[in-house]
Amino acid sequence: MALIEKDLEAIEAPDREFLAPKFLPRKPIPDLGLERIEAERFYSKEFMEQEWEHIWTKTWQLALHVSELPEPGSFFVYEFGRESFLFTKDKNSVVRGFYNVCQHRGNILCQSPSGAADSFTCPFHGWEWNIDGTLKDVADPDFFRQFDGGIPVDELGLSEVKTDTWGGFIWLNMDDDAMPLKEYLGEAGRHLESYEMEKRTYMDQQSFEWKGNWKHAVDAFNESYHFASLHPDMVEFGEGHDVPIELHGIHSRMMNYNATVSEVVEDRETMTPLREHMMGRRWDDDAPVAAGPAKDIHLEAIKVKRAMEDDTYLPYKKMNDEQLVHQYHYTFFPNATFTQTPEGGAVFRYRPHATDPNICYYDFIIMPQLPPGTPSPDVERLVHPHGSPQDYADAFKGNFDPILANVLRQDGSNMETIQRGIKSKGFKGMLLCDQEIRLRHFHQTIDKFISGELNARKP
């Protein structure tokens, strides 16, 4: 890794400050201890209940993309754990979020996943609510002695959930006393604003049911130590073996190197067919890259992009040199990851099962930065059950490179076996190295929320 970083630091950066500071030179990895992480947290229903009470109902959750409420009258239902949420855009284009539950008998109110409507009628007894959550009609109100003095309209409105918008997404928080979203995202959130996420296209979203605890999924994507073993293709066109890592409050980030060849690979010079496929084109005119060793393509890419920063819709001018080509990977506690380059990126979300700690849902969202005026596609969000015969490349219907789709398959392949293995009497707990410091930080943050040492409320 020292050779890659030495070459990268040798590029002369423009003399200006950027929203996202560079990783290099590396900051020291903080000492968070050496203790093993106990296994029970991954399968205990009691621990699952503590997470729901102290984390899921107290932190900001990424819910849906703003494009999923395209016009006044639009609605969208988001299922998370044991809750169902109804998001709407009223006639004044105000976005609201509600608990998707009828105030009469507790039935799920809106039972369609998305669409357009002026109001919502409960299919059980016909009570009706306006799209802004106010009560519209009660069937046979004379039957209720409670309404002899008039129907308490304010009391019977839909229960709102706290919402906010950032990065092109609508977020929710079940704690009415939560700090504002931008304050919660903090410095890490400000870094990502350099990518102009709100201008990106919501291209695709697919969800995969994995037979493992949601924390295993977070852990899998918060370290690159596994690349050489689990993802042998990735070290042929990138470097993730020993990467810079930083902790930012309850959040964290790391950098994975693109358009190069890992130092764990013997031949770092030759442009093999795989390397040609993944990094063999220039970024300005789609012409072949200049002749040279494969390991140095990232250096060429940085020079090309910097030279064209005044003549592109892409936000190169807001990027430091590292950002121009390498992958900046941010995880916001507890369950949202943004992994980005200037041309686009992906958002990962990890959702717990409603009742079973042995199951989770991994949501993969594709967000390219397309030329202004490019029509937005219709996104068909599907949940692919565990054991589904459909492979990962097919799931994205051409919107995701098959090489990278296979990387997701490899990550998912571990979920069931690791969930089984951590329950073994012979397992003594997770033993983590410094390249897995984000995992240790993540689990310590969970413990601090559960104990009350940390919270996300307004001061």
C-alpha positions as CSV (number, residue, x, y, z in Angstrom):
1,M,0.0,0.0,0.0
2,A,2.9,2.4,0.7
3,L,3.7,2.5,-3.1
4,I,0.2,3.4,-4.2
5,E,0.0,6.1,-1.5
6,K,3.4,7.5,-2.4
7,D,2.5,7.8,-6.1
8,L,-0.9,9.4,-5.2
9,E,0.6,12.0,-2.8
10,A,3.1,12.9,-5.5
11,I,0.3,14.4,-7.7
12,E,0.2,18.2,-7.1
13,A,-3.2,19.2,-5.9
14,P,-4.8,22.6,-6.6
15,D,-4.3,25.1,-3.8
16,R,-7.8,25.2,-2.5
17,E,-9.9,23.6,0.2
18,F,-12.6,21.0,-0.4
19,L,-15.7,19.8,1.5
20,A,-14.2,16.4,1.9
21,P,-10.7,16.4,3.3
22,K,-8.2,13.9,1.8
23,F,-7.3,10.7,3.6
24,L,-3.6,11.0,2.9
25,P,-1.4,11.3,4.7
26,R,-3.2,8.8,6.9
27,K,-4.5,9.7,10.4
28,P,-3.6,7.3,13.2
29,I,-6.2,4.6,13.9
30,P,-7.5,5.2,17.4
31,D,-7.0,2.6,20.1
32,L,-10.4,1.2,20.9
33,G,-9.1,-1.8,22.7
34,L,-8.5,-5.4,21.8
35,E,-11.5,-7.2,23.4
36,R,-13.4,-9.8,21.4
37,I,-17.0,-8.9,20.3
38,E,-19.4,-11.4,21.9
39,A,-21.5,-13.6,19.6
40,E,-24.8,-13.4,21.4
41,R,-25.6,-10.0,20.1
42,F,-26.1,-11.5,16.6
43,Y,-28.8,-14.0,17.5
44,S,-30.3,-13.0,20.9
45,K,-34.0,-11.8,20.7
46,E,-33.4,-9.9,23.9
47,F,-30.6,-8.0,22.3
48,M,-32.8,-7.4,19.2
49,E,-35.4,-5.8,21.5
50,Q,-32.8,-3.5,23.1
51,E,-31.7,-2.4,19.6
52,W,-35.3,-1.6,18.7
53,E,-35.9,0.4,21.8
54,H,-32.6,2.3,22.0
55,I,-31.4,2.5,18.4
56,W,-34.0,2.0,15.7
57,T,-36.6,4.2,17.4
58,K,-34.0,6.8,18.3
59,T,-31.8,7.3,15.2
60,W,-32.3,8.7,11.7
61,Q,-33.2,6.1,9.0
62,L,-33.0,6.5,5.3
63,A,-36.5,5.7,4.0
64,L,-37.0,6.5,0.3
65,H,-35.7,8.6,-2.6
66,V,-37.4,12.0,-3.2
67,S,-38.3,10.8,-6.8
68,E,-40.6,8.2,-5.3
69,L,-43.0,11.1,-4.4
70,P,-42.9,12.7,-7.8
71,E,-46.0,15.0,-7.6
72,P,-48.7,16.3,-5.3
73,G,-50.9,13.4,-4.4
74,S,-48.1,10.8,-4.4
75,F,-47.7,8.3,-1.6
76,F,-45.2,5.6,-0.7
77,V,-45.3,2.9,2.0
78,Y,-42.0,2.0,3.6
79,E,-41.8,-1.1,5.8
80,F,-39.1,-1.1,8.5
81,G,-38.9,-3.8,11.2
82,R,-42.2,-4.0,13.0
83,E,-43.4,-0.6,11.6
84,S,-45.1,0.5,8.4
85,F,-44.7,4.2,7.4
86,L,-46.8,6.1,4.9
87,F,-45.1,9.0,3.2
88,T,-47.2,11.6,1.2
89,K,-46.8,14.8,-0.8
90,D,-49.8,17.0,-0.4
91,K,-51.3,19.6,-2.8
92,N,-48.7,22.2,-1.7
93,S,-45.8,19.7,-2.3
94,V,-45.2,19.3,1.4
95,V,-43.8,15.9,2.3
96,R,-45.0,14.2,5.4
97,G,-44.5,10.8,7.1
98,F,-47.0,9.0,9.2
99,Y,-47.3,5.7,11.0
100,N,-49.4,3.7,8.5
101,V,-52.1,2.7,10.9
102,C,-55.8,3.4,11.2
103,Q,-56.7,5.3,14.4
104,H,-60.0,3.2,14.8
105,R,-58.9,-0.4,15.3
106,G,-55.2,-0.3,14.4
107,N,-55.5,-1.8,11.0
108,I,-52.7,-1.1,8.4
109,L,-54.3,1.8,6.6
110,C,-52.7,2.1,3.2
111,Q,-52.1,-1.4,1.8
112,S,-50.8,-0.4,-1.6
113,P,-47.0,0.1,-1.9
114,S,-47.1,3.4,-3.8
115,G,-49.3,5.5,-6.1
116,A,-51.4,8.6,-6.1
117,A,-54.4,9.4,-4.0
118,D,-56.4,12.3,-2.5
119,S,-57.2,10.3,0.6
120,F,-56.8,6.9,2.3
121,T,-59.7,4.7,3.4
122,C,-59.3,1.8,5.8
123,P,-60.6,-1.4,4.2
124,F,-61.9,-2.6,7.5
125,H,-64.6,-0.1,8.5
126,G,-64.2,2.7,6.0
127,W,-62.7,5.5,8.1
128,E,-60.9,8.0,5.8
129,W,-58.0,10.3,6.1
130,N,-56.8,13.2,3.8
131,I,-53.3,13.0,2.2
132,D,-52.1,15.5,4.8
133,G,-53.0,13.1,7.6
134,T,-56.1,14.9,8.8
135,L,-59.3,13.0,9.4
136,K,-61.8,13.2,6.6
137,D,-64.6,10.9,7.5
138,V,-65.8,8.5,10.2
139,A,-68.3,5.8,9.1
140,D,-71.5,6.1,11.2
141,P,-70.2,8.5,13.8
142,D,-73.5,8.3,15.6
143,F,-72.5,4.9,16.8
144,F,-69.8,6.4,19.1
145,R,-70.9,7.9,22.4
146,Q,-67.4,9.3,22.5
147,F,-68.4,11.7,19.7
148,D,-71.6,13.1,21.3
149,G,-69.8,16.4,21.7
150,G,-68.3,16.3,18.2
151,I,-65.7,14.3,16.5
152,P,-62.2,15.1,18.0
153,V,-60.6,15.6,14.6
154,D,-57.2,16.6,16.0
155,E,-57.0,13.6,18.2
156,L,-57.9,11.2,15.3
157,G,-55.4,12.5,12.8
158,L,-52.7,10.1,11.6
159,S,-49.7,10.0,13.9
160,E,-46.8,11.8,12.3
161,V,-43.2,10.6,12.3
162,K,-40.3,13.1,12.2
163,T,-39.0,13.5,8.6
164,D,-36.2,15.4,6.8
165,T,-34.5,15.4,3.5
166,W,-30.8,15.1,2.7
167,G,-28.7,13.8,-0.2
168,G,-31.8,13.2,-2.4
169,F,-33.4,11.0,0.2
170,I,-36.2,11.3,2.7
171,W,-35.2,10.2,6.2
172,L,-37.3,9.4,9.3
173,N,-36.8,9.4,13.0
174,M,-39.3,7.9,15.4
175,D,-38.1,10.1,18.2
176,D,-39.8,13.5,18.2
177,D,-37.0,15.0,20.3
178,A,-34.2,13.9,17.9
179,M,-31.6,16.4,16.8
180,P,-31.9,17.7,13.2
181,L,-30.8,15.3,10.5
182,K,-27.9,17.4,9.2
183,E,-26.6,17.8,12.8
184,Y,-26.9,14.0,13.2
185,L,-24.9,13.3,10.0
186,G,-22.3,15.8,11.1
187,E,-19.0,16.3,9.5
188,A,-19.3,13.1,7.5
189,G,-22.5,14.4,6.0
190,R,-20.8,17.7,5.0
191,H,-18.1,15.7,3.2
192,L,-20.6,13.9,1.0
193,E,-22.3,17.1,-0.1
194,S,-19.4,17.5,-2.5
195,Y,-20.9,14.7,-4.6
196,E,-24.2,16.7,-5.2
197,M,-26.2,13.7,-4.3
198,E,-29.5,15.5,-4.9
199,K,-28.6,15.8,-8.6
200,R,-28.1,12.0,-9.0
201,T,-30.5,9.7,-10.7
202,Y,-32.3,7.1,-8.8
203,M,-31.5,4.3,-11.3
204,D,-32.3,1.0,-9.5
205,Q,-32.9,-0.5,-6.1
206,Q,-33.0,-4.2,-5.3
207,S,-33.4,-5.9,-1.9
208,F,-31.9,-9.2,-0.9
209,E,-33.1,-11.3,2.0
210,W,-30.1,-12.7,3.8
211,K,-30.1,-15.4,6.5
212,G,-28.0,-13.5,8.9
213,N,-28.2,-10.7,11.4
214,W,-28.3,-7.2,10.0
215,K,-25.0,-6.4,11.9
216,H,-23.2,-9.1,9.9
217,A,-24.2,-7.2,6.8
218,V,-22.9,-3.8,8.1
219,D,-19.7,-5.5,9.2
220,A,-19.2,-7.1,5.8
221,F,-19.2,-3.7,4.0
222,N,-17.3,-1.8,6.6
223,E,-13.9,-3.4,6.0
224,S,-11.9,-4.3,3.0
225,Y,-9.6,-6.8,4.7
226,H,-11.6,-9.6,3.1
227,F,-11.0,-8.5,-0.5
228,A,-8.1,-10.7,-1.4
229,S,-9.8,-13.8,0.0
230,L,-13.4,-13.3,-0.9
231,H,-13.2,-11.0,-3.9
232,P,-10.1,-12.1,-6.0
233,D,-11.4,-10.1,-9.0
234,M,-11.5,-6.8,-7.1
235,V,-7.8,-6.7,-6.2
236,E,-7.1,-6.9,-10.0
237,F,-8.6,-3.4,-10.6
238,G,-8.4,-1.8,-7.2
239,E,-6.9,-1.9,-3.7
240,G,-8.8,-2.7,-0.5
241,H,-6.3,-4.7,1.4
242,D,-4.8,-2.0,3.6
243,V,-6.8,1.2,3.4
244,P,-7.1,4.6,5.2
245,I,-9.8,4.6,7.8
246,E,-11.3,7.4,9.9
247,L,-13.9,7.6,12.6
248,H,-16.2,10.6,12.8
249,G,-18.3,10.7,15.9
250,I,-20.8,7.8,15.6
251,H,-20.1,7.5,11.9
252,S,-17.0,6.4,9.9
253,R,-15.3,6.4,6.5
254,M,-12.7,4.6,4.5
255,M,-11.1,4.9,1.0
256,N,-10.9,2.1,-1.4
257,Y,-8.5,2.6,-4.4
258,N,-9.9,2.3,-7.9
259,A,-8.2,2.0,-11.3
260,T,-5.1,0.4,-10.0
261,V,-3.9,-3.1,-9.0
262,S,-3.5,-4.3,-5.5
263,E,0.0,-4.7,-4.1
264,V,-1.0,-8.3,-3.1
265,V,-1.0,-9.2,-6.9
266,E,2.3,-10.3,-8.4
267,D,1.7,-8.8,-11.9
268,R,0.6,-5.2,-11.5
269,E,1.6,-4.1,-15.0
270,T,-0.3,-6.0,-17.6
271,M,-3.7,-4.9,-18.9
272,T,-5.5,-8.2,-18.7
273,P,-9.0,-8.6,-20.2
274,L,-10.6,-8.1,-16.7
275,R,-8.6,-5.0,-16.1
276,E,-9.4,-3.7,-19.6
277,H,-13.0,-4.2,-18.9
278,M,-13.0,-2.5,-15.5
279,M,-10.6,0.4,-16.1
280,G,-9.5,0.4,-19.7
281,R,-11.3,3.6,-20.9
282,R,-10.5,7.2,-20.5
283,W,-13.1,9.4,-18.8
284,D,-13.1,12.4,-21.1
285,D,-13.8,10.9,-24.5
286,D,-14.1,7.1,-23.9
287,A,-10.9,6.5,-25.8
288,P,-8.4,4.0,-24.6
289,V,-6.2,5.1,-21.7
290,A,-2.6,6.0,-22.5
291,A,-0.2,3.2,-22.6
292,G,1.4,2.4,-19.2
293,P,1.2,-0.1,-16.3
294,A,-2.2,-1.1,-15.1
295,K,-1.3,0.0,-11.5
296,D,-0.9,3.6,-12.6
297,I,-4.2,4.2,-14.4
298,H,-5.7,6.0,-11.4
299,L,-2.9,8.6,-11.7
300,E,-3.7,9.2,-15.3
301,A,-7.4,9.4,-14.5
302,I,-6.8,12.1,-11.9
303,K,-4.9,14.3,-14.3
304,V,-7.6,13.9,-17.0
305,K,-10.4,14.8,-14.7
306,R,-8.7,17.7,-13.2
307,A,-8.0,19.1,-16.6
308,M,-11.6,19.0,-17.6
309,E,-13.2,20.2,-14.4
310,D,-14.4,23.5,-16.0
311,D,-16.1,21.7,-18.9
312,T,-18.2,19.0,-17.3
313,Y,-21.5,18.7,-15.5
314,L,-19.7,16.3,-13.1
315,P,-18.7,18.0,-9.8
316,Y,-14.9,17.6,-10.3
317,K,-14.3,21.1,-9.1
318,K,-15.6,20.2,-5.7
319,M,-13.4,17.1,-5.4
320,N,-10.0,16.7,-4.0
321,D,-7.6,14.6,-6.1
322,E,-8.3,11.4,-4.2
323,Q,-12.1,11.8,-4.8
324,L,-11.7,12.2,-8.5
325,V,-11.1,8.5,-9.0
326,H,-11.0,6.6,-5.7
327,Q,-14.0,5.3,-3.7
328,Y,-15.0,7.3,-0.7
329,H,-17.0,5.0,1.6
330,Y,-19.1,6.5,4.4
331,T,-21.3,4.6,6.9
332,F,-23.9,6.6,8.9
333,F,-24.9,4.9,12.1
334,P,-26.7,2.6,12.3
335,N,-27.5,1.3,8.8
336,A,-26.8,3.5,5.8
337,T,-23.6,3.4,3.6
338,F,-22.8,5.8,0.8
339,T,-19.9,4.6,-1.4
340,Q,-19.1,7.2,-4.1
341,T,-17.1,8.5,-7.0
342,P,-17.8,11.7,-8.9
343,E,-19.6,9.8,-11.7
344,G,-22.0,8.0,-9.3
345,G,-22.1,5.4,-6.6
346,A,-24.2,3.2,-4.5
347,V,-26.2,3.4,-1.3
348,F,-26.5,0.4,0.9
349,R,-29.1,0.0,3.6
350,Y,-29.3,-2.8,6.1
351,R,-32.7,-3.6,7.7
352,P,-33.5,-6.0,10.5
353,H,-36.3,-8.5,10.2
354,A,-39.4,-7.6,12.2
355,T,-39.1,-10.5,14.7
356,D,-36.2,-12.8,13.7
357,P,-32.6,-11.8,14.5
358,N,-31.3,-14.4,12.1
359,I,-32.7,-12.6,9.0
360,C,-32.0,-9.2,7.5
361,Y,-32.6,-7.3,4.3
362,Y,-29.8,-5.7,2.2
363,D,-31.0,-2.9,0.0
364,F,-28.7,-1.9,-2.9
365,I,-29.4,1.5,-4.5
366,I,-27.7,2.6,-7.8
367,M,-27.2,6.4,-8.1
368,P,-25.3,7.6,-11.2
369,Q,-24.6,11.2,-12.0
370,L,-26.1,11.5,-15.5
371,P,-26.1,14.5,-17.9
372,P,-28.8,17.1,-17.0
373,G,-32.1,16.4,-18.7
374,T,-31.6,12.6,-18.8
375,P,-35.0,11.0,-18.3
376,S,-35.4,9.2,-15.0
377,P,-36.2,5.5,-15.3
378,D,-39.1,3.6,-13.7
379,V,-37.6,1.7,-10.8
380,E,-39.0,-1.7,-10.0
381,R,-38.1,-2.3,-6.4
382,L,-38.1,-6.1,-5.7
383,V,-37.2,-8.2,-2.7
384,H,-35.3,-11.3,-3.7
385,P,-36.0,-14.1,-1.1
386,H,-33.2,-16.2,0.3
387,G,-32.4,-19.0,-2.1
388,S,-34.0,-17.2,-5.0
389,P,-32.7,-18.8,-8.3
390,Q,-32.2,-15.3,-9.8
391,D,-28.6,-14.3,-9.7
392,Y,-27.5,-10.8,-8.7
393,A,-26.6,-9.6,-12.2
394,D,-30.1,-10.6,-13.5
395,A,-31.7,-8.8,-10.5
396,F,-30.4,-5.4,-11.7
397,K,-31.5,-6.0,-15.4
398,G,-28.4,-4.5,-16.9
399,N,-28.1,-1.6,-14.5
400,F,-25.0,-3.1,-12.7
401,D,-21.8,-4.5,-14.1
402,P,-21.9,-8.3,-13.8
403,I,-18.4,-8.4,-12.3
404,L,-19.5,-6.1,-9.4
405,A,-22.9,-7.9,-9.1
406,N,-20.9,-11.1,-8.5
407,V,-19.1,-9.3,-5.6
408,L,-22.5,-8.8,-4.0
409,R,-23.2,-12.5,-4.4
410,Q,-19.9,-13.3,-2.7
411,D,-20.7,-11.0,0.2
412,G,-24.2,-12.5,0.5
413,S,-22.8,-16.0,0.4
414,N,-21.3,-15.6,3.9
415,M,-24.4,-14.5,5.7
416,E,-26.0,-17.9,6.4
417,T,-22.7,-19.6,7.3
418,I,-21.5,-16.9,9.6
419,Q,-24.9,-16.7,11.3
420,R,-24.7,-20.5,11.9
421,G,-21.0,-20.4,13.0
422,I,-21.3,-17.6,15.6
423,K,-23.7,-19.8,17.5
424,S,-21.2,-22.6,17.9
425,K,-20.1,-23.5,21.4
426,G,-16.6,-23.4,20.0
427,F,-16.7,-19.8,18.9
428,K,-15.1,-17.4,21.4
429,G,-16.1,-14.1,19.9
430,M,-15.0,-11.9,17.0
431,L,-11.2,-11.1,17.1
432,L,-10.7,-7.8,15.1
433,C,-7.6,-6.3,13.6
434,D,-6.9,-2.6,13.0
435,Q,-8.3,-2.9,9.4
436,E,-11.6,-3.9,11.1
437,I,-11.6,-0.9,13.4
438,R,-14.9,0.4,11.9
439,L,-16.5,-2.8,13.1
440,R,-15.2,-2.4,16.7
441,H,-16.3,1.3,16.6
442,F,-19.8,0.3,15.3
443,H,-20.4,-2.3,18.0
444,Q,-19.1,-0.1,20.7
445,T,-21.5,2.6,19.5
446,I,-24.4,0.1,19.7
447,D,-23.5,-0.7,23.2
448,K,-23.3,3.0,24.1
449,F,-26.8,3.7,22.7
450,I,-28.2,0.7,24.6
451,S,-26.6,1.8,27.9
452,G,-27.7,5.4,27.5
453,E,-24.1,6.7,27.3
454,L,-24.9,8.1,23.8
455,N,-28.1,9.4,22.3
456,A,-29.2,11.4,19.2
457,R,-31.5,13.9,20.9
458,K,-31.4,17.6,20.8
459,P,-29.2,19.1,23.5
